[in-house]
Amino acid sequence: MKKFLIFSLFALLIQSCITSRINSHKLVNQAERYNKLLLLITDSEQDFYEWNQENFDYVIYSRFNHLDTDYERKVIGNALQRNIRPTIIVPADKAFTIHSEVSYADFMNTLNYLEYDAVLLVQIKGLWKEQRIREGDSYFVPRSEFHVFLIDKQRFKNQYLAKINVDGGSGWNNFEEIFSRFSRELAKDLSDKGFILRPAVL
């Protein structure tokens, strides 16, 4: 029990060093409550605006299931599922072969067979480490920027969008902790704006 308490305090100390900033917008007057979100993660550098073939080709095509970000997708997906419950996360990339090219028509056709209420598009705009120096010693701080879009299934229109920055505060922090804080911030904001039920962890 004592070891568990020490570990919990240590984890809390590390998390307390992490800072986050969120700028979000509710694009509808009356939010619809969603119970199951289709999680779509991309690392495209292009800006996403609205759901159509042009934006799919620029931002999502071959960037939502490719090999380079397989690990990040898994960690972010697991962190979101932990922090957003009782809302259910359905990873979109699991419905497609990894590292394969998927056309807009094929993607939309596959979506017809998946059970979800809305698309949660998470765009990783940047993951990097910034060098800092304290008392002559250098260390690296993980930093991140995410763009998030909540897209209604019936109309494929943006209901919500957000820019979220999460930064580490010491050489102890890693990107797994960054993803965890990002997930908590997003879950809380979606709940506060009425799009999902209040997460159990809040």
C-alpha positions as CSV (number, residue, x, y, z in Angstrom):
1,M,0.0,0.0,0.0
2,K,2.9,2.4,0.9
3,K,4.6,1.7,-2.5
4,F,1.3,2.4,-4.3
5,L,0.9,5.8,-2.5
6,I,4.5,6.7,-3.3
7,F,4.0,5.8,-6.9
8,S,0.8,7.8,-7.0
9,L,2.4,10.9,-5.5
10,F,5.3,10.6,-7.9
11,A,2.9,10.3,-10.9
12,L,0.9,13.3,-9.6
13,L,4.1,15.4,-9.3
14,I,5.2,14.6,-12.8
15,Q,1.7,15.4,-14.2
16,S,1.6,18.7,-12.2
17,C,4.7,19.8,-14.2
18,I,2.7,19.5,-17.4
19,T,0.8,22.6,-18.7
20,S,-2.0,22.8,-21.3
21,R,-3.8,25.4,-23.2
22,I,-7.0,24.9,-25.0
23,N,-8.9,27.2,-27.5
24,S,-12.2,25.6,-28.5
25,H,-15.4,26.5,-30.3
26,K,-18.8,25.0,-30.1
27,L,-20.2,25.5,-33.6
28,V,-23.9,24.6,-32.8
29,N,-26.4,26.3,-30.5
30,Q,-27.7,23.0,-29.1
31,A,-25.1,20.2,-28.7
32,E,-26.1,16.7,-29.5
33,R,-25.0,14.1,-26.9
34,Y,-22.7,11.5,-28.5
35,N,-22.2,8.0,-26.9
36,K,-19.7,6.5,-29.4
37,L,-17.0,8.4,-31.2
38,L,-15.1,7.1,-34.3
39,L,-11.5,8.2,-33.6
40,L,-9.6,9.3,-36.6
41,I,-5.9,10.4,-36.0
42,T,-3.8,12.0,-38.7
43,D,-0.4,13.7,-38.6
44,S,-0.8,15.6,-41.9
45,E,0.7,19.1,-41.9
46,Q,-2.2,20.4,-44.1
47,D,-5.0,22.3,-42.4
48,F,-8.4,20.6,-42.2
49,Y,-11.5,22.7,-42.7
50,E,-14.6,20.6,-43.5
51,W,-15.5,17.0,-44.3
52,N,-15.3,16.6,-48.1
53,Q,-13.1,14.7,-50.6
54,E,-10.7,17.6,-51.0
55,N,-9.9,17.8,-47.3
56,F,-9.9,14.0,-47.1
57,D,-7.2,13.8,-49.8
58,Y,-5.1,16.6,-48.3
59,V,-5.3,15.6,-44.6
60,I,-6.5,12.1,-44.1
61,Y,-5.6,10.0,-47.2
62,S,-2.8,7.6,-46.4
63,R,-2.1,9.6,-43.1
64,F,-4.6,7.9,-40.7
65,N,-3.3,4.3,-40.8
66,H,0.3,4.6,-41.9
67,L,3.2,2.8,-40.1
68,D,5.1,5.9,-38.9
69,T,2.4,6.9,-36.4
70,D,1.0,3.5,-35.4
71,Y,2.5,3.7,-31.9
72,E,1.1,7.3,-31.3
73,R,-2.3,6.3,-32.5
74,K,-2.5,3.4,-30.1
75,V,-1.3,5.5,-27.1
76,I,-3.6,8.4,-27.9
77,G,-6.5,6.0,-28.5
78,N,-5.9,4.2,-25.2
79,A,-5.6,7.5,-23.3
80,L,-8.8,8.8,-24.7
81,Q,-10.7,5.6,-23.9
82,R,-9.5,5.8,-20.3
83,N,-10.3,9.5,-19.9
84,I,-13.5,9.8,-21.9
85,R,-15.5,6.9,-20.4
86,P,-18.5,6.2,-20.4
87,T,-18.3,7.5,-24.0
88,I,-16.9,4.7,-26.2
89,I,-13.9,5.2,-28.6
90,V,-13.9,3.3,-31.9
91,P,-10.5,3.5,-33.6
92,A,-11.1,4.1,-37.3
93,D,-7.7,2.7,-38.4
94,K,-8.6,-0.7,-37.0
95,A,-11.2,-1.1,-39.8
96,F,-8.5,-0.7,-42.5
97,T,-5.2,-2.5,-43.4
98,I,-2.3,-0.7,-41.9
99,H,-0.1,1.4,-44.2
100,S,-2.5,1.1,-47.1
101,E,-3.9,3.7,-49.4
102,V,-7.7,4.2,-49.0
103,S,-9.7,6.3,-51.4
104,Y,-12.4,8.7,-50.2
105,A,-15.1,6.4,-51.7
106,D,-13.8,3.3,-50.0
107,F,-13.4,5.1,-46.7
108,M,-16.9,6.4,-46.7
109,N,-18.2,3.0,-47.8
110,T,-16.5,1.3,-44.9
111,L,-17.9,3.9,-42.5
112,N,-21.4,2.8,-43.4
113,Y,-20.7,-0.6,-41.6
114,L,-19.2,0.9,-38.4
115,E,-21.3,1.8,-35.4
116,Y,-20.6,5.4,-34.2
117,D,-22.4,8.6,-33.5
118,A,-19.8,11.2,-34.6
119,V,-16.2,11.4,-36.0
120,L,-13.5,12.7,-33.6
121,L,-10.7,13.8,-35.8
122,V,-7.5,14.4,-34.0
123,Q,-4.8,16.1,-36.0
124,I,-1.3,15.9,-34.6
125,K,0.1,19.2,-35.7
126,G,3.4,18.8,-33.9
127,L,5.4,16.7,-31.5
128,W,8.8,18.0,-30.6
129,K,11.4,18.4,-27.8
130,E,12.7,21.8,-26.7
131,Q,16.1,22.1,-25.1
132,R,16.3,24.1,-21.9
133,I,19.1,24.9,-19.6
134,R,18.9,25.2,-15.8
135,E,21.9,25.9,-13.6
136,G,24.2,24.9,-16.3
137,D,22.4,21.6,-17.0
138,S,20.5,21.0,-20.2
139,Y,17.3,19.0,-20.5
140,F,14.6,18.5,-23.1
141,V,10.9,19.3,-22.6
142,P,8.3,17.5,-24.8
143,R,5.9,19.9,-26.5
144,S,2.8,19.3,-28.7
145,E,0.0,20.8,-30.6
146,F,-3.2,19.2,-31.7
147,H,-6.2,20.3,-33.7
148,V,-9.5,18.5,-33.0
149,F,-12.7,18.4,-34.9
150,L,-16.0,16.7,-33.9
151,I,-18.0,15.9,-36.9
152,D,-21.6,14.8,-36.9
153,K,-22.3,11.4,-38.6
154,Q,-25.6,12.4,-40.2
155,R,-24.6,15.7,-41.8
156,F,-20.8,15.4,-41.7
157,K,-20.6,18.9,-40.4
158,N,-18.2,20.3,-37.8
159,Q,-19.9,20.6,-34.4
160,Y,-16.8,21.5,-32.5
161,L,-13.2,22.4,-33.1
162,A,-10.2,23.0,-30.8
163,K,-6.5,23.8,-30.7
164,I,-4.8,22.1,-27.7
165,N,-1.2,22.6,-26.7
166,V,0.3,20.4,-24.0
167,D,3.9,21.0,-22.8
168,G,6.1,19.1,-20.4
169,G,7.7,20.9,-17.5
170,S,10.8,18.9,-16.8
171,G,13.2,16.3,-18.2
172,W,11.0,13.6,-16.5
173,N,8.0,14.1,-18.8
174,N,7.5,12.0,-21.9
175,F,5.0,12.0,-24.8
176,E,2.8,9.3,-23.2
177,E,2.2,11.8,-20.3
178,I,1.5,14.5,-22.9
179,F,-1.1,12.3,-24.6
180,S,-2.7,11.5,-21.3
181,R,-3.1,15.2,-20.4
182,F,-4.3,16.0,-23.9
183,S,-7.0,13.3,-23.5
184,R,-8.2,14.6,-20.2
185,E,-8.4,18.2,-21.3
186,L,-10.3,17.2,-24.5
187,A,-12.7,14.9,-22.6
188,K,-13.5,17.6,-20.0
189,D,-14.1,20.3,-22.7
190,L,-16.3,18.1,-24.7
191,S,-18.3,17.3,-21.6
192,D,-18.5,20.9,-20.5
193,K,-19.9,21.9,-23.9
194,G,-22.5,19.1,-23.7
195,F,-21.3,16.8,-26.5
196,I,-20.6,13.8,-24.2
197,L,-21.5,12.5,-20.8
198,R,-19.3,13.7,-17.9
199,P,-16.2,11.4,-17.9
200,A,-15.9,9.0,-14.9
201,V,-12.4,10.2,-14.1
202,L,-13.3,13.9,-13.7
